[in-house]
Amino acid sequence: MKITVNQKNLKKALNLVEKIVSRNISLPILNNILLKTENGRLKVSATNLEIGVNYVIGAKIEEVGQIAVPSRIISDFIGNILDDKVSLTTKNNILSINSERYKTQILGFDAKDFPIIPKIKSKPLAAIPVKLIRNSLVAVLDSVAISETRPELAGVFVDFDKDKIVFAATDSFRLTEKSVDFKNIQKQSFIIPRDTIVELIRITSELEGDLYFNASDNQISLSNEDFEMVSRVVDGNYPDYKKIIPERLISRVLVNKNELDKSVRIAGLFSTNISDVKINCMEGKMVVLAKNSDKGEIETVIEASLKNQPFEVSLNFHYLLDGLKVLDTEKVVIEFTGQGSPLVIRPNDDRKDMVYLIMPLRN
């Protein structure tokens, strides 16, 4: 291989793929990034066998070729050089990188040992704007279970319907559902693992335009002309979470989101080891309380509009803040559905695209 590339483009490509790289002792080849000439461009690839990422950049190619090189070395080196143009040459599994001010050689590995990143050949489900994908995943990420005890909960449920895409996540303590109106090609659903979601959120912050969503029995891919990510999907069925969302409410309160957020954060300073705060809703006001025998106590009053009867509920304040964080309206609606039943939080303006549930703490 003998090519010339733009330093900034190569740096971006390496930054996008290198966090996928596995620090694998038993399979050292996974610690590498694959550089390969393909269709007149340079393809930069990484995989940890669960997720695979390809990113393609323009290059002036004199000789085709490929090589696997240690991820950290090449990423750090390219990230720190200042020259615009960089030439890459391979010989006997050695990568020579030369520019106006730098000359280096990196010991690489035979590219034939690098795992093949599969390609899904089915017809795309949809072409979805990058911003829409990222915002939807950010909205539900906090509700994904961190524990792998129930693998199906350690991912985001994505449901492609005829006229909408639904993203849902729950860890049994809270639940988030985000739906987006969208005309889809076919109906299909799957569970995307948490690690893939985290990487997608990171990578999509660097991308623009649309991504094509493809799916097979055990994998999904998102791609455009320059980028492709392939990931396994979680095996199993997602629980019927719709049954958890209460259809009836006892009381409804409208409150300023930022005022509630600030009051809950302050109350959290005085919570106990179960992170509990109490919300007491009355006519015209909401009182946020917390008490800890080792720290003291606090009571904050904020203006609120209550419909129906007053109520009181204890909640994990971290979960409450996570829910408020992903709602983008100035005011939020909180629905009380009964003692021991989930507290429902929705955006104002009668929007149906977002719902967040928290299971209350026992008094």
N, C-alpha and C positions, 0 to 999 in steps of 0.2 A: 504494500500500500504506500502510495505517495500522494499526499493531498495538501492543499492550503485552505485554511478556514479563517473566518473572522473570530477574534478572541472573545468578544462579547457574546456572540451566538453560541460558541462552544461552552462558555461559562454557564449560560442559561440552560443549555441542554444537560450539562453535568449536574447542575443544581436541582433540576427537575427530577432526574432519575436516581441520584445517589442515595437519597434517604430510603429508597426501597432495598438497597443492598443489605444482605444478611451478613451479620458477623458470625459466620458459620465455621466452626473448627473442623467438623467431620467432612465438610464439603467446601474446601478452600476456594473453588472456582466461583462460588456465590459471593465472595468478597470483592469480586471484580465487576467492571463495567465493560461491555462489549462495544468496540468501535468497528463499524463495518460499512464499506462503500456499497451503495445500493441505488440503482436507477439515477446515477449522476449526482447523488447526494450522500451525506454522511449520516448513518443511523447510529444513535447512541442508545444502548439498552442496558437494563438491569432487572434482576428478578430475585425473589426470595423463595420461589416455588409456590407461594400463595398468590403473589401479585407480580405481574410483569409490566414493565413500562418501556415504550419506545418513543424516542423523539428524534425527528429528522431535521437537519439543517443544510443549507447550501454549502457547496464546497467546489473548489477547482481540483479536479481529479486527473492526475497524470498516470497513476497505476492503481488498479483496484486491489482490495485486500481486506483483511480483518485481523483483529487481535483483542484479547481480553487483558485489561490492565487493572491493577489495584485501585479501587475506588477512591480511597482517601488521598493517595499520593497525587493522582492526576487532577482530582477536584481542587485540592489545596494549591497545587502548582499553577494550574490555569487561572484560578481565582486571584492569584497574586501577581501575575505578570501584567505589564502595562502596554505591551506592543499590540497594535491593531491586528496584524496578520501573523498567523502561526502555521508552520508547516509540520506535518506529521508523516513520518516515514517508518516502515516496519521492515525488520530483517531478523530472521532466526528468533522470533518471539521477543524481540527488543523493540520498544517504541522510542524513536528519536523525535524530540520536540525542539524545533528551532524557531527563533524569531530574531528580530534585529539585535536585541540585547541579551538573549538567553539561549543556552544550549544545554539540553539535558537528555539523558537516556533512562528509560524506565523498564525494568525487567517485567515482561508480561507472560501470558500463558497462551497455549494453543486454543484458538477460538472454537475448534471442533469440540472441545470439552464443555463449552458453555451451553447450558440448558436451552432448548428451543422454547420460545414463548409462543403458545398456541394462537391461532387466528380463528375467530368465529366467522363462519361464512354465511350465516343466515341473514335474511333481509332485516335491515334495522327496524326496531320498534318505533323509533321517532328520532328526529333531529331537534335537540333541546338546547336553548340558550344556556351558555356556561353560567351566567349570573343566576339564572333560575335554579339550576342544579345546586350550585354552591349555597345559595340562601336557604333552600329547602333542607339540605343536609345539616347546615349549621343549626337550623331551628330544632332538629330532632336529636342531635348528637348527644346532648347531656342526659337524655333519658335512656340511652343504650346501656344495658347491663355490662359492667366491667368483668364480672366473674364469668367463667366458662362453664359453670355448673349446669346451666341450661343453655346450650350453644345457640339455640334459636333466638334467645333474647339478647345475645351478644352481637347483634347486628341490627340494621335498619330494614324494615319491611317496605318494599316498593311494589306498588300495585298499579299496573298500567290498565286503565279502563277505557271505554270508548271515548269519553269526553273529558277525562281528567287523569292526573297522576297523583297517587296518594303515597306520602312518606310517613311511616309510623315507627315509634320506638317506645319500649317500656322496660323498666327494670323491676317491676312489681310494686314499686313505691310511688312512681309517677309515670305518666304517659303523655306523649306528645303526638299529635296527628297534624300534618300539614298537607293540604290538598291544593292542587294547581289545575286550573282549567286548561285542557290541552287535548287537541284532536290526535288520537293515536292510531297506529296502523292495526294493531291487534292486541287482544287482551292477554296479559301475562303478569305473573307476580313472582318475586324471589326475595331472598334475604341477603343483603350485602354485609359482609363482616365489618366489625368496628374498625379494624386496622385499615381496611380499604377506604372506609368513609373518611378517616383522618387524613389519609394521603390525598384523596380526591379534593377535600377542602383546601389542603395546602397547594396542590398543583393547579386547581382551577382559578386560584387567585392570580396566576401568571398567564392565563389563557383568555382568549376572546372569541366571539362568534358562537357557533353552535357545536355541540358534540353529538355524534351518532351513537345511540344506545342499542347495542346488540345483546342477545341472550341465547344461551343453549341450555341443555339440561343441568349442567353443573358449573357454568361459567358465564360471566358477563364481560362486555367490553365497552369502553367509551373512546371515541376516536374522532379526529379530524384529519386534514391533509398532513399535518406535521406531528401529531401526537396520537398515541394509543396506549390505553391501560387495559390489561386483562386481569381479571380476578376470579377466584373461585367464589361460589355462592355457598351459603350455609345450608347443609343438608337438614331437612326436617320441615315441619309445618309451623307457621307462626300462629300463636294462640288467637282465638277470635276476640280480639280486644274491643270490638264494637259493643260487646255485651257489657263492658265495664263502664262505658260512657252513659251516665244517667239521662233518661229521657224527660224526667220531671224535676223541677226544682221547688224548693220551699221558699227560699229568699234570694234576692238579687241585689247586689250593691255595685254602684258605679263610683270609681275612685281614680284620682290622678296617679298615673303609673310612677312617675319620678318621686312623688311625695311618699308613696307607699314603699318604693325601693329604699329610699333613704331611711325611713322609719324602721324598716325591717333590718337593715344593715346595723343601725345603732343598737336595736334591741338584741341582735345576735351577739353583741359584746357581753351581754349579761345572761346568755342562755346556758343551760346545763350541758352535760356531756352527751346528751342526745340531740343537741342543737335545736331545742324547742323554743318557739315563741307563740304567744297567744294573740289571736285577733278577735276583738269584741266589736261587733257591728250593731250600732243603734241608730235611731232616727237622726239623720244629719251629720253623723260622725262615725269614725272608725278609731278604735283604741288599740294600739299595738303594745303588748306587755311582755316582759321577760323578768325572770327572777332566779337568782342563784345564791345559795347560802354562803358561798365563798367569795362572791364578787359584789353582790348588791342587787338592785332591781331598777327597772325603768318603765315609764309609761309615756307613750307619745300619742297625741290626738291629732287626727287629720280629718279634713272635711270629706264627707262621702254622702252619696244619695242612696238610701235604702228603700227597697220595695218589698212589702210583706213584713214578716215578723223579725225581730232582732235575733241574732245568733252569736255563738261563741265557738271557736275552734282552735285547737293547738296543732301546729305544723312544724316540720323541719324547715328552718329558715333558709338553708342552702337550696332546697328544692324550690321554695317559693321565689327566691332571687333568680334561679335558673329559668323559671317560667316567665317572669317579668322581662328578663333580658331579651327573649326572642319575640316578644310582642312589640309591634312597631307603631302602635297608636298612642296618642297622648293620654287617653284614659283607658282603663281596662274594666271588664265586667267580671265580677266574682259571683259564682252561683253556689249557694249552700243547698245540699241535697239530702241532708239528714245526718244525725249523729252516727259516726262510724262509716259514712258513705264518702265517696271522693268529693273534694272541693274542685269545682270546675272554673278555670280562668280562660277568658276569651278576649280577643280584641274588641274595642268599641266599634260603633258604626254598623252593628248587626252583621258583621262579616262572618262567613261560615268556613273560611279557609284554614282556620287555626283553632285548635283546642288543646288545653293543657290541664291534666288532672293530677292532683296530689292526694294521696291517702293521708288522713289525719292521724295524729298521734293520740294514743289513749291518755286520758287525763288521770 
